[in-house]
């Protein structure tokens, strides 16, 4: 049976590429910015590219915050991608201090400028699995996926992290807690491995 998958449009995501990736797996996915669609979705995907504060402002303006929180509380599957992962946390220090959705305890911080690394972190990096989760079922250790970001999440509870990547120290690459999963990388841009991860979300949650 095909799932009712909604991709949330708040003006800051690679919506079409996510939709096309899901459709290439043989599943239907709709793009919406309507609270009623979010409330009735079986599965939600929250992509995102851009600034944390702007994203939260848009979610509030579109009246999407409460349906998002309700979806999580009802135990429905949820996938956050890139900024969509960061928004799940309590706050971010991107261009000031901004409150997030607060579903996950922790904060979003910038890369240290004195480590001799390029910011934003852009390109292919290897995943290092830290715990078993359905999202990464049958994904080999060391698989390369595509990142584009200048900030990263630091969870209070390290047990929710199911994969890290090194830049140059380990940072959060994916989190998992029951029906909620999220990736700092872009599965829709990560070719075969990314499609396998999206298939896991659609079929195993």
Buried (B, 14 or more C-beta within 10 A) or exposed (E): EEBBBBBBBBBBBBBEEBBEBBEEBEBEBEBBBBBEBBBEBBBBBBBBBBBBBBBBEBBEEBEBBEBBEEBBEEEBBBBBBBBBBBBBBBBBEBEEEBEBBBBBEBBBBBBEEEEEEEBEBEEBBBBBBBEEBBBBEEBEEEBBBBBBBEBBBBBEEEEBBBBBBEBEEEBBBBBBBEBBBBBBBBBBBBEEBBBBBBBBBBEEB
